[in-house]
């Protein structure tokens, strides 16, 4: 019977794969829908929140750059809260309350932004004017010059416009090429207000540079805060850092102190949970039901395909005694292997039944022949047809001996088949054992005219049952003598070979045909169909060899040589 390895895709693997696939699909689909719905809703809400928060930050930032403190911000905060629907809280850096649009609500812990008009590392907000705010007549003069330049440029066919800055100074946007035409130098000169403020700034910058170990004999700062140091070369980064520091120190009294901004939902939990809308909940439930329906359909289909071969196996197993029908095998999983095993079991059972019938017939034949002969001789003697002399008694004893040997052989095989075969193991010297077997068969060999020899190559010993081993070797020798013609030779040899004990029995008899080599160890089989022996000797040899953990095999060249080889553990 061909051995079959484990299936590549077992039923368990397929069940696990199907369950995993369904679980991943259902979980993935539900999670995808939930994420999509939640993400869409959160994007809309976050977009609105971000727009409102940006508006609040810009408004309060504008207030911070145009006021020196937060004392008047309450009305601005209330208006922003009403317009955006958000709760707005302003505190100092030490978390001291400045203003709260919803007093009495739970405190907000998550800072939304820091409002610092002069925060280091960021450009100074151009809306912070401070001491650079022009007086009324300065503003009027600068704007008049700017209007003249715009008119001049437009008269030349160019596009130009005036822009009013927070300080009151006006600038002209004339494009790339317009900067070279209609120039008004008075427009670029600092006004007296700016000159005073720039002078103060220059002093602050020089003080900063002295702290860094650099003394500047000359420093000129323009109204756009560009600067020059004359012929002396000083690191740009040092001067620019001092200019920025000086501007912040100069503008500090004109802006509000830094504040912490908190933005939230009025009267709500500071850490709210997100709730799905009824429409999104309905979509999730619908998709879950669809996935459940698909899962049940796939499972039902798979179950039908799984149950169909099992039902076929059940019908085959419940078939009445006799020839059992074969089950069609179409898969390579556990069910397919079970079907193949059932088919093989059916074949073995049928072969066993055929062997049982053949064995009963052979046993009946083996027992009938000697019993018939004995009965016939006894009836003849009783009827006075033959005289009960020594020759008749010898014939009766011979037939009784055949009957007794057949019964004993059947007992040995029955014990082996039932698992009651026991061996009495001990250390056995094969030299002595072969000598005993040869001595027991000298007489039959002499009568048959066959030369019998036995020898062992060296000292050969093993652990075995001496009685059973002598029986096995004796059966081989007896079989060889029966099939050897007068003048033939039977040789028994023993040796060690690759950790095993090898016993060979060879004869120069009729031999065995290639077609019969596989049958010699079958019970009641005879090569020539004669009645010589019970036909169980070689079957017993195989049982005894296997009981000792060994094997027996035969090779034959018909008409020349036949060799039986028994290999036993050494």
TARA-V108309 format. One record per backbone hydrogen bond with DSSP energy under -0.5 kcal/mol. NH is the residue of the N-H (numbers start at 1). CO is the residue of the C=O. E is the energy in kcal/mol with one decimal. If there is no record, write none. Layout:
# TARA-V108309
nh->NH co->CO e->E
nh->NH co->CO e->E
This chain:
# TARA-V108309
nh->10 co->8 e->-0.6
nh->14 co->10 e->-2.4
nh->15 co->11 e->-2.7
nh->16 co->12 e->-2.8
nh->17 co->13 e->-2.8
nh->18 co->14 e->-2.8
nh->19 co->15 e->-2.7
nh->20 co->16 e->-2.8
nh->21 co->17 e->-2.7
nh->22 co->18 e->-2.7
nh->23 co->19 e->-2.8
nh->24 co->20 e->-3.0
nh->25 co->21 e->-2.7
nh->26 co->22 e->-3.1
nh->27 co->23 e->-2.8
nh->28 co->24 e->-2.9
nh->29 co->25 e->-2.8
nh->30 co->26 e->-2.6
nh->31 co->27 e->-3.0
nh->32 co->28 e->-3.0
nh->33 co->29 e->-2.5
nh->34 co->30 e->-2.8
nh->35 co->31 e->-3.1
nh->36 co->32 e->-3.0
nh->37 co->33 e->-2.9
nh->38 co->34 e->-3.0
nh->39 co->35 e->-3.3
nh->40 co->36 e->-2.6
nh->41 co->37 e->-2.5
nh->42 co->38 e->-3.1
nh->43 co->39 e->-2.8
nh->44 co->40 e->-2.0
nh->45 co->41 e->-2.5
nh->46 co->42 e->-3.7
nh->47 co->43 e->-2.5
nh->48 co->44 e->-2.0
nh->49 co->45 e->-2.9
nh->50 co->46 e->-3.2
nh->51 co->47 e->-2.2
nh->52 co->48 e->-2.5
nh->53 co->49 e->-3.1
nh->54 co->50 e->-2.6
nh->55 co->51 e->-2.1
nh->56 co->52 e->-2.5
nh->57 co->53 e->-2.7
nh->58 co->54 e->-2.7
nh->59 co->55 e->-2.2
nh->60 co->56 e->-2.5
nh->61 co->57 e->-2.6
nh->62 co->58 e->-2.4
nh->63 co->59 e->-1.9
nh->64 co->60 e->-2.4
nh->65 co->61 e->-1.6
nh->66 co->62 e->-0.6
nh->66 co->63 e->-0.9
nh->67 co->63 e->-0.7
nh->73 co->70 e->-1.5
nh->77 co->73 e->-2.5
nh->78 co->74 e->-2.4
nh->79 co->75 e->-2.2
nh->80 co->76 e->-2.2
nh->81 co->77 e->-2.6
nh->82 co->78 e->-2.2
nh->83 co->79 e->-2.2
nh->84 co->80 e->-2.4
nh->85 co->81 e->-2.0
nh->87 co->264 e->-3.6
nh->88 co->86 e->-0.5
nh->89 co->262 e->-2.7
nh->90 co->99 e->-2.9
nh->91 co->260 e->-2.1
nh->92 co->96 e->-2.3
nh->95 co->92 e->-1.9
nh->98 co->90 e->-3.0
nh->99 co->90 e->-1.7
nh->101 co->88 e->-2.5
nh->105 co->102 e->-1.5
nh->111 co->109 e->-0.7
nh->112 co->261 e->-2.3
nh->113 co->261 e->-1.6
nh->115 co->113 e->-0.5
nh->115 co->259 e->-2.8
nh->116 co->114 e->-0.9
nh->119 co->116 e->-1.6
nh->122 co->119 e->-1.4
nh->125 co->117 e->-0.7
nh->128 co->125 e->-2.0
nh->129 co->127 e->-0.8
nh->132 co->129 e->-1.6
nh->133 co->130 e->-1.3
nh->134 co->167 e->-2.8
nh->139 co->135 e->-2.5
nh->140 co->136 e->-2.1
nh->141 co->137 e->-2.3
nh->142 co->138 e->-2.5
nh->143 co->139 e->-2.1
nh->144 co->140 e->-1.9
nh->145 co->141 e->-2.1
nh->146 co->142 e->-2.1
nh->147 co->143 e->-2.5
nh->148 co->144 e->-2.0
nh->149 co->145 e->-2.0
nh->150 co->146 e->-2.2
nh->151 co->147 e->-2.3
nh->152 co->148 e->-2.3
nh->153 co->149 e->-2.5
nh->154 co->150 e->-2.3
nh->155 co->151 e->-1.9
nh->156 co->152 e->-0.9
nh->156 co->153 e->-0.7
nh->157 co->154 e->-1.7
nh->158 co->153 e->-2.3
nh->160 co->158 e->-0.5
nh->161 co->173 e->-1.2
nh->163 co->171 e->-3.1
nh->165 co->163 e->-0.5
nh->165 co->169 e->-3.2
nh->168 co->165 e->-1.4
nh->171 co->163 e->-2.8
nh->173 co->161 e->-2.7
nh->174 co->172 e->-0.8
nh->178 co->174 e->-0.9
nh->179 co->176 e->-0.6
nh->180 co->177 e->-1.2
nh->181 co->178 e->-1.4
nh->187 co->184 e->-1.5
nh->188 co->184 e->-0.7
nh->188 co->185 e->-0.8
nh->189 co->185 e->-1.1
nh->195 co->191 e->-2.9
nh->196 co->192 e->-2.1
nh->197 co->193 e->-2.0
nh->198 co->194 e->-3.0
nh->199 co->195 e->-2.0
nh->200 co->196 e->-1.9
nh->201 co->197 e->-2.2
nh->202 co->198 e->-2.6
nh->203 co->199 e->-2.0
nh->204 co->200 e->-2.0
nh->205 co->201 e->-2.5
nh->206 co->202 e->-2.6
nh->207 co->203 e->-2.3
nh->208 co->204 e->-2.1
nh->209 co->205 e->-2.5
nh->210 co->206 e->-2.5
nh->211 co->207 e->-1.8
nh->212 co->208 e->-1.0
nh->213 co->210 e->-1.7
nh->214 co->209 e->-2.8
nh->216 co->214 e->-0.5
nh->217 co->215 e->-0.7
nh->220 co->228 e->-3.0
nh->222 co->226 e->-2.9
nh->225 co->222 e->-1.8
nh->228 co->220 e->-2.1
nh->232 co->229 e->-1.1
nh->234 co->232 e->-0.6
nh->239 co->235 e->-1.7
nh->240 co->236 e->-2.8
nh->241 co->237 e->-2.1
nh->242 co->238 e->-1.9
nh->243 co->239 e->-2.5
nh->244 co->240 e->-2.5
nh->245 co->241 e->-2.2
nh->246 co->242 e->-2.9
nh->247 co->243 e->-2.5
nh->248 co->244 e->-2.1
nh->249 co->245 e->-2.4
nh->250 co->246 e->-2.5
nh->251 co->247 e->-2.4
nh->252 co->248 e->-1.4
nh->254 co->251 e->-1.9
nh->255 co->252 e->-1.2
nh->256 co->64 e->-1.8
nh->259 co->115 e->-2.0
nh->260 co->91 e->-3.3
nh->261 co->113 e->-3.0
nh->262 co->89 e->-2.8
nh->264 co->87 e->-2.2
nh->268 co->265 e->-1.8
nh->272 co->269 e->-0.7
nh->281 co->277 e->-2.4
nh->282 co->278 e->-2.5
nh->283 co->279 e->-2.0
nh->284 co->280 e->-2.3
nh->285 co->281 e->-2.5
nh->286 co->282 e->-2.4
nh->287 co->283 e->-2.5
nh->288 co->284 e->-2.4
nh->289 co->285 e->-2.4
nh->290 co->286 e->-2.2
nh->291 co->287 e->-2.7
nh->292 co->288 e->-2.4
nh->293 co->289 e->-2.4
nh->294 co->290 e->-2.5
nh->295 co->291 e->-2.6
nh->296 co->292 e->-2.6
nh->297 co->293 e->-2.3
nh->298 co->294 e->-2.7
nh->299 co->295 e->-2.7
nh->300 co->296 e->-2.6
nh->301 co->297 e->-2.5
nh->302 co->298 e->-2.6
nh->303 co->299 e->-2.8
nh->304 co->300 e->-2.4
nh->305 co->301 e->-2.0
nh->306 co->302 e->-1.8
nh->307 co->303 e->-2.8
nh->308 co->304 e->-2.0
nh->309 co->305 e->-0.7
nh->310 co->306 e->-0.9
nh->311 co->307 e->-2.6
nh->312 co->308 e->-1.9
nh->313 co->309 e->-2.3
nh->314 co->310 e->-2.2
nh->315 co->311 e->-2.6
nh->316 co->312 e->-2.2
nh->317 co->313 e->-2.4
nh->318 co->314 e->-2.0
nh->319 co->316 e->-1.0
nh->324 co->322 e->-0.5
nh->330 co->328 e->-0.6
nh->337 co->333 e->-2.4
nh->338 co->334 e->-2.5
nh->339 co->335 e->-2.4
nh->340 co->336 e->-2.4
nh->341 co->337 e->-2.5
nh->342 co->338 e->-2.4
nh->343 co->339 e->-2.5
nh->344 co->340 e->-2.5
nh->345 co->341 e->-2.6
nh->346 co->342 e->-2.4
nh->347 co->343 e->-2.2
nh->348 co->344 e->-2.7
nh->349 co->345 e->-2.6
nh->350 co->346 e->-2.3
nh->351 co->347 e->-2.6
nh->352 co->348 e->-3.0
nh->353 co->349 e->-2.4
nh->354 co->350 e->-2.5
nh->355 co->351 e->-2.9
nh->356 co->352 e->-2.7
nh->357 co->353 e->-2.4
nh->358 co->354 e->-2.7
nh->359 co->355 e->-3.0
nh->360 co->356 e->-2.7
nh->361 co->357 e->-2.4
nh->362 co->358 e->-2.7
nh->363 co->359 e->-3.4
nh->364 co->360 e->-2.6
nh->365 co->361 e->-2.3
nh->366 co->362 e->-3.3
nh->367 co->363 e->-2.7
nh->368 co->364 e->-2.4
nh->369 co->365 e->-2.1
nh->370 co->366 e->-0.9
nh->371 co->367 e->-1.6
nh->372 co->368 e->-3.1
nh->373 co->369 e->-2.3
nh->374 co->370 e->-2.8
nh->375 co->371 e->-2.8
nh->376 co->372 e->-2.7
nh->377 co->373 e->-2.5
nh->378 co->374 e->-2.5
nh->379 co->375 e->-2.9
nh->380 co->376 e->-2.3
nh->381 co->377 e->-2.3
nh->382 co->378 e->-2.7
nh->383 co->379 e->-2.4
nh->384 co->381 e->-0.9
nh->385 co->380 e->-2.3
nh->386 co->380 e->-1.1
nh->389 co->387 e->-2.2
nh->393 co->389 e->-2.2
nh->394 co->390 e->-2.5
nh->395 co->391 e->-2.1
nh->396 co->392 e->-2.6
nh->397 co->393 e->-2.6
nh->398 co->394 e->-2.2
nh->399 co->395 e->-2.3
nh->400 co->396 e->-2.6
nh->401 co->397 e->-2.5
nh->402 co->398 e->-2.3
nh->403 co->399 e->-2.2
nh->404 co->400 e->-2.6
nh->405 co->401 e->-2.7
nh->406 co->402 e->-2.3
nh->407 co->403 e->-2.1
nh->408 co->404 e->-2.6
nh->409 co->405 e->-2.8
nh->410 co->406 e->-2.3
nh->411 co->407 e->-2.1
nh->412 co->408 e->-2.2
nh->413 co->409 e->-2.4
nh->414 co->410 e->-2.5
nh->415 co->411 e->-2.4
nh->416 co->412 e->-2.2
nh->417 co->413 e->-2.6
nh->418 co->414 e->-2.1
nh->419 co->415 e->-0.5
nh->419 co->416 e->-0.8
nh->420 co->415 e->-2.3
nh->421 co->415 e->-0.8
nh->425 co->423 e->-0.9
nh->426 co->464 e->-2.2
nh->428 co->462 e->-3.3
nh->430 co->428 e->-0.7
nh->430 co->460 e->-2.2
nh->431 co->460 e->-0.5
nh->433 co->429 e->-2.1
nh->434 co->430 e->-2.9
nh->435 co->431 e->-1.5
nh->436 co->432 e->-2.1
nh->437 co->433 e->-2.2
nh->438 co->434 e->-2.6
nh->439 co->435 e->-2.4
nh->440 co->436 e->-2.1
nh->441 co->437 e->-1.2
nh->442 co->439 e->-0.9
nh->445 co->441 e->-1.9
nh->446 co->442 e->-2.7
nh->447 co->443 e->-2.4
nh->448 co->444 e->-2.2
nh->449 co->445 e->-0.8
nh->450 co->445 e->-2.7
nh->451 co->488 e->-2.6
nh->452 co->450 e->-0.5
nh->453 co->490 e->-2.3
nh->455 co->492 e->-2.2
nh->457 co->494 e->-2.9
nh->458 co->456 e->-1.2
nh->460 co->458 e->-0.7
nh->461 co->459 e->-0.5
nh->462 co->428 e->-1.6
nh->464 co->426 e->-2.6
nh->464 co->462 e->-0.7
nh->466 co->464 e->-0.8
nh->469 co->465 e->-2.7
nh->470 co->466 e->-2.2
nh->471 co->467 e->-1.9
nh->472 co->468 e->-2.3
nh->473 co->469 e->-2.4
nh->474 co->470 e->-2.4
nh->475 co->471 e->-2.3
nh->476 co->472 e->-1.8
nh->477 co->473 e->-2.5
nh->478 co->474 e->-3.0
nh->479 co->475 e->-2.5
nh->480 co->476 e->-2.2
nh->481 co->477 e->-2.5
nh->482 co->478 e->-2.0
nh->483 co->479 e->-1.2
nh->484 co->481 e->-1.0
nh->487 co->449 e->-3.6
nh->488 co->485 e->-2.1
nh->490 co->451 e->-3.1
nh->491 co->506 e->-2.3
nh->492 co->453 e->-2.3
nh->493 co->504 e->-2.4
nh->494 co->455 e->-1.1
nh->495 co->502 e->-1.9
nh->497 co->500 e->-2.9
nh->500 co->497 e->-1.2
nh->501 co->568 e->-2.9
nh->502 co->495 e->-3.0
nh->502 co->500 e->-0.6
nh->503 co->566 e->-2.7
nh->504 co->493 e->-2.5
nh->505 co->564 e->-2.4
nh->506 co->491 e->-2.4
nh->507 co->562 e->-2.1
nh->508 co->489 e->-1.3
nh->510 co->483 e->-1.7
nh->516 co->513 e->-1.6
nh->517 co->513 e->-0.6
nh->517 co->514 e->-0.8
nh->519 co->516 e->-1.5
nh->520 co->516 e->-0.8
nh->522 co->519 e->-2.1
nh->524 co->535 e->-2.2
nh->525 co->522 e->-1.3
nh->525 co->535 e->-0.8
nh->540 co->536 e->-2.2
nh->541 co->537 e->-2.0
nh->542 co->538 e->-2.1
nh->543 co->539 e->-1.9
nh->544 co->540 e->-2.7
nh->545 co->541 e->-2.5
nh->546 co->542 e->-2.5
nh->547 co->543 e->-2.1
nh->548 co->544 e->-1.5
nh->549 co->546 e->-1.5
nh->550 co->545 e->-3.0
nh->551 co->567 e->-2.1
nh->553 co->565 e->-2.2
nh->555 co->563 e->-2.2
nh->557 co->561 e->-3.3
nh->559 co->510 e->-1.7
nh->560 co->557 e->-2.5
nh->561 co->557 e->-1.7
nh->562 co->507 e->-2.2
nh->563 co->555 e->-3.1
nh->564 co->505 e->-2.6
nh->565 co->553 e->-2.8
nh->566 co->503 e->-2.8
nh->566 co->564 e->-0.5
nh->567 co->551 e->-2.5
nh->567 co->565 e->-0.5
nh->568 co->501 e->-2.6
nh->570 co->499 e->-1.4
